[in-house]
C-alpha cells in the first residue's frame, strides 16, 4: 500500500498493500547555505521538484550498477502506465511530443502557451486525466489550433484519439461513485470500453483463487476484454500484453541479477524475471515471499503491477517501480516500531476477535529514493508497505519504507504561508513549526508499520475488494490512518525514545489532520465537485465523523472569525478516544465484510463538500502562488568506462528541466506502439 501525505498543510494523507499520499509542504526550515535547487518548474496546479540522493557516491561499483540496472528496468516499462491509464494516451503523447519538438511556428502566442501547459500536465499525469482528481484535463486551445500544429509539425492524431481531447467522452479516469456502473464510467484501460461491473463480477467470481487460505491476486496483471462475445484476459508478460516493454524490463533485470548483493537478492530477482516471462500469479506470490524475506543488502526495489487504486473494481495493479538505498541511521531509529508491533496490536482498541495473536515480520526502514517510474512518477508516494496479498502479510510479514529524501525535498521546498492562513491561532502554528515534521514522519511510520499490519479478517469472509468493493481502498487507508492517530498521542512513543514530548507531537499531529481533513485539502478540488480520490475521502470521513461525534462534548469547535472558518481542538484526550472508537468500527467493517456500513460511512461523511466552506477556502488560498500538487524529476545515471570498455563508475546528475527529461524518456524508453 502506498502512503500519500502532506506536511502540515495536509498532515496525514497513503504502499504492495501500499499506501502513501503525495505531500504538499506547508512548513519550511531551509538551510541558508543550501545551494541545491529543489524547484524545477511550476504550471497549472503542479510544481515539479528535484530530490537529492545522499550516499550514492559512497556505494561500491557493484551497488551503483545495481541501482543503474534497476532504474533502467523501471523506466523500460514507463509506457505501460500510460496505456493503463487510458487507451489513447500513447497516441496522444507521441503526437503532442512531435509537435513540441518540430513545430516551426510562433511559440510566443497565448495558444502555444496553453498547448505547452497542457502537454506538461499530460506528462505529469501519465495521460490526459488529472493524476489526483481523475478528471480529464482541459485543453485550453481549440481543435483547429491543434490541427494546425499537427500539420505544421508532420504529426498525426485522428479519430477518437483527437476528438477525446475536446469532447465530453471519457471524462473520468476512475469513477467510484455510488449509483453508476463504475467500470463503464471509468476510462482507465484495465477493461475493454464495453466491459461492465456485471461482466467483471461474473468473470472473477468464476475463477480459481488458489489454495484455501492462500488466494492469488486474481486479475492483478491483465486486461479484461470481450473477444468474439467471450470475456478474455490479456495477460501482461513477455510475448503477451505489453510484451515488448516487459521484454526490455527483463533484459535489465537480468543485468541486475548479475550484480545482486547476495544470494537472497539474486533469487528474488530470478523470481521477478520468471513472473514477467510467464505472467503466473503463483510465481508472483513466490516472488513476494522471497522479496519480503530478502532484507540484507544496501539496495532494494519495488517493481511490478502493484497498487489497485486505479481500478474501480480493485483487481488490476498499476505498473510501478521505486529503487531504494538504505538510510541506515534513520532506519535504526524507526526500527523500534517494528520491534514493538505486537505491543501496539495488543493495546489497540480493536475488538479482541479482530486482533492478531501474532504480528509477523513487519520490517521498517527509511530509504533514499534513487529513481522511480510508472505510477510512482512524477507524483510519488512518501511511504510504502508491501506486499498487498493479505495471507502473505499474515504468514511472512511485510516491508514498510519511508522515502526519506522525498520527504526532505518536500519540506525544503515548502513555506509557512498557508499554515498561518488556515491554523486557528499562534499556539497551533508554533506546534506545527516545532513538531509538525516529526509528527508527520511518525504518522507515516505508524500508518505503514502498525496500521497496515494490524487486524484480521474473520474466518470465511472474503477479501476486501470482494466484500467492500469500491470502498475497499479508502476504508483501508482510513483504518491505517486511525491506527497512527490513536498511537500518536500515546506515551509509548516517548518511552521508546522516538519523541521528547509525546503530547506536543500528538497535538501537532491532531491539529494538522483535522485542519487538512476538514479544510485545506479542499484547495485540491474544483468548486462544486465532490471528493473522489480515496485518500482525500478517507481524511474527510475520519475528520468529519470525530467532529460530529464530539460536538455535544465540545471536543472540536468550529469557529467563524472575520468571515473565515477554523476548527479548534479543545479536548485532545477525548479526540484520541473518538479516533479509537472509529478505528474499532472500521476494523469491524473490514473483518466482517460489512459493505452497507462502509458505504454509509464513506458516503455519509467522506464524499460531499460544504460548498460555502469550499468557496471560502479557495478564496483564502488564492493569495498563494505555490501549486497544491508536487512531483519530481528523477536523477540521471550514466555509466563511465575506461579505454578498454570496462565500466569504472556510475555518475549521477540532475536534469535541467522537466520537459528535457520527458523528451529524453520518450526517446529512450518508448517500447509500446499506440493502437
N, C-alpha and C positions, 0 to 999 in steps of 0.2 A: 504494500500500500504506500501511497505517496502522500507526503505532507506538504501542503502549501501554506505559507504563513507570512504574516506581516509583522514587522517590528513596530510596536507602539500603535501605529495607525490601525493596523488590523492584527492585533496581537496573536490571536490563535486561529489560524486557518486550517491541509492534509497532504504505500510505498510497496512486488510480489505480494502480500496484501499491502500495497504501497500506500503511502499517504503523505502528502505534504503540499501545502498550498504555496504559491509564489508570493514572496513578500514585497511590501512597499514600505520602505523605511520611513519612519517619522522622526526618529531621533538620530542625530549625528554627533559623534565625538571625534572630529577629524584630528589627525596628526599634522601639525603645522609644517613639519618637514617632509610630508609625504608628497613625492613627486609623481607617483603613479596616477595616470589619468583614467578614472573609472568610467566617466560618461563618454559614450561614443556618438550617440545620436538621439534625437527626440522628434517624434512625429505623431500626429493624431493623438491617441491616448496612450502612447507607448514610449518608453525610454529604454535605450539599449546601452548596456554597461559592459565593461571588461572585468575579468577576475584574474587574480594572480595565482600562481601555482608554487607556493613556497616549498622548498625542499626538493624540487625536481633536479636541480643541479647536483645534489648530494647522492642521487641514486647511482647504482652501478650501471655499466653499459647494458647489461642484460635486462635490468629493471627498466631502463629507459626504452629499450627496444620493445619490451612487453607493453609498456604504455603506448608506444607508437603503433604497434600492430593492432592492439585492441581498439585504439581510436580509428584506425583505418577501417577495421571491420565494422565499427559502428556507423561511420559515415557512408560506407558502401550500401547500407540499407536505407539511406535517407529518403529515397524516392518512395519507399513502401509507405511511410507515414503520410506522405502527400496523397497517395492514391487511396489509402484507407479513409482519409478524411472526407474525400469526395471524388466521384468517378471522373470528373472533368478537370481536376486540379492540375494534373501534369500537362495536359494540353494547354491550359490557360497559362501556366507558369512559363512553359517553353516559348509561347508566343510573346508574352509580355517581356521576357528577358531578351528576346531577339530585338524587340522594339527598343528597349533601353540601350542595347549595345550598338544598334545600327542606325537609329533614326537620325537623318541628316538635317532635319528642320529646326525650327525655333524651340529652344529649350528654356526660354525665359518667360513664356506665357503662363497665364493662370491655368489653362488647360493642362500644360505639361507638368506644372507643379502638382495638380490634382492627380495626374497619372502616376507621377513618381511616388507620391504619398500612398496611393492605392497599391502599387507594387510592393512598397516596403511593408505595408500592412499584410499583404498576401504572404510575403516571405516570412514575416514574424509568426503568422498563424499557421504556417504549413498548408495554406489553402485559402479559399475565398470566404471562409466563415471565421468569425472572431474567435480567437484562441480561448476566450473565457466565457463570453455570453452565448456563443454558438450561433449568433445572428449572422446573416450574410452581410459582408462588408459593402457599404455603399461605394459606387464607383467615383462619383464626383465629377464625371465628364460624360459626354454624350456618346451614343453608339456611332454617330457619324465621325466624331473625333477619333475614336478608336479605329474605325475602318480606315481613316486617312493615315493614321500611324502605321497600321499593319501594311498597307500598300506601299508606303514610302520606305519601309524597313525590310521589305521582302519576306515578311512573316505572314502566317496564315492561321486563322481561327474562325471556324464556321459552325453553322447549325446551332444545336443546343448549347455547345460549349461557349459560343459567343453570346447567344441570347440570355443565358442564365446570369451573366454579369449585370444585366439591366432589368430583367423581368421579375415577377413575383414567385417564380418557381424555386423550390428547394431552399426556402428561407431560413430553415433551422438545421444546423448540422446534427444536433442531438435534441430530441424533444421528448421529455419525460413527463409531460403534463398529464394530469388526470383527465379522463374522458375522451382521449384521442387514441387512434391506433399508433402507438409510439414508433413502431418500426416503419410504417408507411410515411409517417410525418417527419422522419429523420433522414437527412440527406447523406449521412455517413455511409461509407461504401462497404460495410460488413455484410450487407444483404443486397440482392438484386432490387432494382427500383420497384418491382411489383410484389415483393415479399411482405406479408402481413404478420401481425402479432400471432394470429392463429396458426399461420404456417410455422413460425419459429417454435411455438409451444408444442405443436404436434410432432415436428421433426425431432426435437431434442428429448421429448418425453419418451420417444420410441427407442432411443439409443442405449446401448450397454454402457453403464457408467464405470465399469471395472469391478474389482473385488469388493465384497462387503466391508465397509469401513475404510476403504482406500479408493475413493472415486477419483477418476481423472477429471481434468478440467475440460469437459466436452465443449467443442466449438471454439476453443481458445485460438487456434491458429488456422482459421479457414474463413472462406466467404460462402454464404449460403445463397444459392441461386436456383432458378427454375429452368430446367432443360428438358425439352420435349414433354412438358407437362408434369415432370417429376422434380422433387426437391433434391438437390445435389450439393455436396460440399466441395469447394475448390480448396484443396489443402495447400498451405504455404510451405514449400520445400524446394530443394534443388530438383529441377525438371518439372515442377508443378507451378502453382500460383506464385507469382513473384520470383520464379526460378532464376532469371539472370542476376538479379540483385542478391539473392540468397547464395548463389554460387560464388559471387565475389566476396560476400561475408565469410564464407567457409575458407576461401583462399587465405584471407588474412588471419583467421582463427588458427589455421594450421601453422602459420608462421609464429603466432603467439604461443602455441603449444610447445614449439621447439625451444623457447626461451623461458618456459614456466619456472617459477622459483622452487618448486618441489613436486613430488610425485602426485600429491593430492590435487594440486592445481592442474597438472598436466592431464590427469584422469578426468577432472571436471570439464576441461576444455574438449577432451575427446568425446564426452557425452553430449556436449552442446553441438559439436560438429555432426555427430550421429543424428541428433534431433533435427537439425536443419536439413540433413540429407534425406531423412525418412518421413519427417512430419509426425512421428509417433508421439502421442501424448503419454504413453507409458515410459518412453525414453525421457520425455520432459520431466516426469516425476523423478526418475533416476538422477537426472542432472540436478534437479532442485535439491535432492537429498545430499548429493555429493557437494554441491555448492555451499549449502548451509553448514556442512561439516568441514569445509576447507577454510580454516581460519588462520593458518600460518602464512607468513609472507607479507611483504610491504604493499603489494598491488592487489586490487580486487576489481570487480566489474559487475554491472547489471546489464544483461543482454537478452533480448527475446521479445516475444509477443506477451505482454505482461498485464498492464492495467486495463480494466474493463469499463472505466468511467465513460468512454466514448460510445459504448454500446448501450442503447436504451433497454436491451434485454440482459445485459451484464454477462454475456458469454464470450465476446470477442476481445482479444488482447491487442492493444496498440503496440506497434514496434517502438522500442525504446532502448537506448544504451547510455550508461554512465561509466566512465573509467575513473578509478579512485586510487589515491595514495594515502596510506595511513597517516593520521595526525597523532603521534604517539602520546604526547603529553595530555592533550585534551581527552583522548580515548581512555587514558589511565584514570583521569579524574571522574569520568562519567561511568566507568565500568562498575562502579559501586551499585548503580541501579540494577544492572543485570544480576549482580550477585545477591541482591535482595528482592528479586522479582517475586519469590514465594511469599515473603512478608507482606508485600503490597497486596497480593491476591488474598491472603488470609484476612487482612484487615479491611478489605473493601466492603462497602455497604450492599453488595450483591446478596440475593437470596442464597442460602447455603448450597442448595442443589444446583446453582448456576456457577459455583466457583470450581476451579480446577484443583484437584488434590495435589497435582504436581505440575508446576510450570517448567517446561523442558527447554533448556538450551537457548535462552534469549541472549544473544551476543549484541553488544552495543559498542560502537566506536564512532568517533568523529573522523571524517576523511577530508582530504583535499581533492577536489574535483580536478581531473586532468583533461577531461573532454566529455562532451555529451552529443547525442544525436537523437533523431526521431521525436517521440513525444516529450522528451526531456529538454528539447532545444528548439528555438531560443528561450522559451519560457520554461524555467526549470523548477523542480521541487527543491525544498531545503532539507528534507528528511525522507528516508525510505525504510520500509520494513517489509521483508520478503522471506520466504515465498508466500503466495496467496492461498495455496491449497491448504484448507483447514486441517486435514489429517496429518499432513507433513509437519505443519507447525506444532501440532499436539505431540507427535511422536518423535520428531527430530529437532524441533526448535526453529528459530528464525534469526535472521541478521537484521539489526536496526542500525542505520547510519544517519548521522547528521552531516550535512555538507558544509563544513566549517568555513571554507574560503568564499563560498557563495553567500552565506550569511554575513560574513565580514564585508563583502563588497556592497551588499545592500545597505549595511549600516554606514559605511564610509560615504556612500553617495546620497545619504538622506539629509534631512533638515528638521527643525523643530516647529516650523510654522503651523502645520496642520494640527499638531499636538496642542499648541496654545489656543488654537481656534476652537477645538472640539472638546477639550478637557474642561471639567466644571470649574476647577479652582487651582490655585497655586500649589496646594498640597498634592493634588493628583498629578500635576505637571512635574513637580520635584520627584515624586515617587517613580514616575516613568523614566525620567532622565537618569536617576541614580540606580534604579533596579530593573528597568524595563528589558534591557538586553539580556541580563541573566535570567529573568523570568521567562523570556521568550525561548532561550536555549533549553531551559528546564522543561518548559511546556512541550517542546519538540521531543526531547528525550523521553519524558513520561508518556507522551502520546504514543510514541513508537515502541518503546521497550515494554512498558507496563500495559498501556491501553490496548494495543492490538494483540497482546499475548494473553489478556485476561478473559475469563468467562468461558463457558462451554455451551454447546447446543444440546438440547435434550435428546435422549435416545429416540430414534425413529423419526426425528424431524429433519426435513430436507435442508439443503444448503440455502443460505440467504437469497441467492439470485433466483431460486425457485420459489421460496416462501414469501419474501418481502418484495421481490420483483423490482420494479423501477425505483423503489425506495431503499434498495439494498445499500448503495454506496453512501448516501447521505446519513443513513442510520449508523453505519459502521464508523464513519468519520466523527459523527456526533458522540457516539459511545466512547471512542478513544479520547476525544477532547474532554469529555466528562471525567474520565479516569484521571487525566492530567490535572484538571481543575480541582478535583477533590483533594489530590495529594499536594498541590502547590501551596496549600495552607496547612501543611502538616509539619509538626516539629521534627519528624523523622528526617527531613531534608537537612536540618541543622545538625542533627545527631550524626548523620553520615558525612558531614563536612562539606556539603555542597553549597551551603549558604551561611552567611554570618548572622542574618536576621530573617528567619523564615516568614514572620508576619509581614514585614515590609515587602519582601519579594512576592508573597501571596497577594497582598493588597494591590501591588502594581499589576500583577497578572490579572486579577479580577476586574480592576478598573479598565484595563486595556481590552479585555474580552467583551465586556458589556458595552463599552464605548463603540467598539467595532461592530459587534453583532446587531446593535440596535440603531446605529447612526452612520458611522463613517464608511462602512463598506458600500453604502448606497451611492457613493460617488462613482462606483464602477458600472452602474447600470443607467439606462436612459429613462427619463421621466415617463411614467405611465406603464413601464414594464414590470412584470412580476420578477421575483428572484428565481432563477432556474439552475444555476451551477451548484453542484452538490455540496461543495464546501461552504459556499455562501449561505445556502439553505440551512445547513446544519448549524452554522453560527447564529442564524436568526432564530431557529426553533429552540435552541438551547437558551439563548438570552431572553427571548420573549416568554418562554414558559416560566423561568425562575422569576422574572419580573412580575408576571401575573400572579403566581402562587404566593409571592411575598408581599403583595400590595397591601393586604389588610394589616400586616405587621410593620409596614414601612421599611422593608428591607432595602429596596432601591427606590429612590424618589425621583420622579420625573419633574424637571424644573424648567419653567419658561422664564427667560430673563432677557429683556430688551429684544424680544422677537426671536430669540434663539433657544433651542431645546437642548437640555443636558440631562444625563442620567447620573445621579449621585448615589453611591452605595453608602448606606447608613449602618448596616449591620453585616460585617464580613463573615462572622462566625455562622450566623443564620443562613447566609447565602451559601456557605460551604455545605450546610446540611441539605439545602434545596438541590444543589448540584448532586449530592449523594442520592437523594430521593429520585431524581430524574435518571441518574445512572442505573439505579436498581430497576426502574421501569423499562429503560431502553434495553438492558440486558435481558429482561424477561421477554420482551418483544422478539429479540433475536433468538433466544433459547427456545421459545415456543413457536416461532414462525408465525406470529400474530400480525397478518397483513393489515387487517382493519385498524388495529391500534397504531401501526406505523403510519398508515395513511392519515388517520386523524391527527397524529402529532405533527407530521410534516405539512400537510395541507392547512391545518388549523393555526400553526404558529410560524411556519418557515417560508411560505411562498408569497403571500400577499404583502403589499407595501403600503404604508400610510403615505398617500400621495402628497398631502400638505407638508409632512415632515421631509419627504424626499425632495420636494421643490426647494424647501428651505436649505437643506444640506447642499444641494447643487449650487445654490446662490452663494452660500458661505464659502464653498470650495473654489468658486470662480477666481478668487484673488491669487490662487497659487498656480505657478507655471509648470511645476514638475508633473509629469504624467502619472495617472493612477496605476499603470501596469509597467513592470520592468522585466527585462530579459537580457540575454547575454550573447555576445560573440564568443567563440572559442579560441584558445591559443592555437598557434600554428606550429607544427612539429616538422622538422626537416632532418634528414639523415646527412651525416658528414662522413666522407670516405677518404682514404689515403690514395696515393698514386697507384696502388695495386688493386684498388676497388674494394678494399676491406672497410667495413663500417667502423668508424672510430668514435663516433659520438652522435647524439641526437640533440639538436638545439631547439629552443623554444623562443618564438617571437609572438608579438601581439598584432592582430590585424589593424590596419589604419582606419577602415570604415566598415560599416555594416554591409553596404552594397558590394564592396570588394569581396568580402567573404562569401556572400550569397552567390555572386557570379563565379567565384573560384570553385565553390562546391558544385555548381551547375556544370562547370566544365570537366571536373574530375570525377564526380560521383553520380552521374546520370546513367543508370543501368536499366531503367524501365522505359519503354516507349509508350506515349499516350495512345489510348484506344482510338 
